[in-house]
Amino acid sequence: MADLRLIKGDITQFRGDAIVNAANTGLVGGGGVDGAIHRAAGPQLDVACRKLHGCPTGEAKVTPGFDLPVRFIIHTPGPIWRDGSFEEPKLLRSCYENSLKRAVENGCQTVAFPSISTGIYGYPLADACQIAVSTIRQFNAPLQVTMVAFDEATYRAFEKAME
């Protein structure tokens, strides 16, 4: 079973085996955490992402960490929230499951996640945190998983979901 932790901070500063990027389906650096990861990793990340030819929502693909203090970046496009009736919960669960699978396949022992889809994609924060926590806790692998909350509201929502 995965060991789940919570910190408040900047995911680009996480030291471990991998971080997860809340990417877009084109895997081109966007705004929010995606843009921050692309800037911190350096220009080689854009080159590597182009070679992956995108990634469907809910799936996950891996690149090296480049200038980040991790070996890998796991890119997963989260669902854009419409109203919950377009499989958004299932797709969000898939993001976490597939990212955890990629971490295990690449020999990772530590992986950090941002809050996926809760920024410009508009997923309701409390619901997204519940899905993240339950999916990670149900994942059967000896991984140390750190949720990295960028702001106080996200930290509090994850804290509540982890109770």
N, C-alpha and C positions, 0 to 999 in steps of 0.2 A: 504494500500500500504506500502511496506517495505521502511524504511528510510535507505538510503545508505550512508556510510562514507568510507573514505580512509585514511589509515595511513601507514607509513613505519616502519617496525620493525620485531620482532620475534613473530610469532603466539603462541609459547609456553608460552609467557608472558601475553597473552590476559586474562583479567579478565572479566568474563561474564558467561552466561549460557552454551554456547557450542562453540567449534571450529570444523571446518571441516578439515579432514585429506585427502589429495590427496593420497589415498591408492593404493595398487596394488590389483588385483583380489583375491589373496590368503590371503589378510589382514595380511601378515607378514611384519614386519618393513623392509623397503627398504632403499633407499638413500633419499637425499633431505629432503623435509618437513616431509615426512613419517618417515624417520629414526629419525629426530629431535623430533617429537612428541612421538615416541615409547621410545626414551631415556629419555625424560623429564617426561613422565607419569609413568615410572617404570615398573618392570617385570610383574605386574598383568595385564597390557594391553595385552601382548602376550598371556597370559592364556585366557583372555576374548575373544580375536580375534579368537583363535583356536576354541572356542566353537561356533562361528558364521559360520564356514565352508565356508569361502570365501564370495565373493560378485561380482555379474556380473558388467561389465562396465556400467556406467550410473545409477546404483542403489545406495542405501545408507543404511548403518546399523549403529546402535548406541551402544556404550559402555559407562561405567562410565568414568569420567575424571581422576580418580586415583590421582596421585601426581600433576596434573596440576591444575591451579586456575579456573577451570570450572567444571560444573556438568557432562557434556557429551562431548564425542568425536563422531562426525558423520563421518563415513568412506565412501568415495565414490571413486571408481576407475574411473579415466578419460580415455578417448580414447587415444590410441597411434596414432600420426599423421602419415598417409601414404601419401595421396595426396589430401584428402578432399572428395574423392568419395566413402569412406567406412562408410558413415553416421557419420563421426566424429563430425560435427556441432550439429546434433540431439543428439548424445550421450553426448556431453559436456553440452548442454542445460539440458538434463536429470539429470546430476550430480547436477547441481545447484537447479533445481526444486525439486528433491527427497530429497536433503539435507535440503532444506527449509521446506518441508513437515515433515520430521523427527523432525526438531526443533520445529515446531508447535505442533506436536503430543506429544512431551515431555514437553510441557509447557514453552518453552524457550521464552524469550523476546529479548535476545541479542545473536547474533551468528557471528563468525568471519570466513572468508574464506581466504585460500591462493589462488594463481593463479593456477588453476587446469590444468594439462596436459602441461604446458608451460616449464617445466624443461626437464628431460631426455625423456619425451614422445614426445617432439618436436613440440607441437602445436604452430603455428605462434602466437606470443604474441598479436599483435594488434587485430587479429580476435578473439582470446580467450577472451580478455578483453571486446570487444563489446558484445559477447554472454553472458558473465557473467553479465554485467551491464544491458542489456536489459531484461534478464531473471529475475534478482532480482527486477528490477523496475516494471515488470509486475506481480510479485507475490503479491496476494491479502491477506496480513496478517499484523497485527501491529507489525512487527519485526524491531529491529534495527540491520542492517547488516553492518559489518565492513570488508572491503577488506584490508587484511594485505599484503603489498608488501614487499618482503624481500630485494629487491635491487632498486636502482634508476631507472633503465630501466623499471622495472615492475611498479613502482610508476608512472612514466611519461605516460606509456601506459594506465594505469587505469584513470589517470587524464584526458587524451585526450578522452577516451571512455565515461567519465562522463559529458563532456561538453555539 
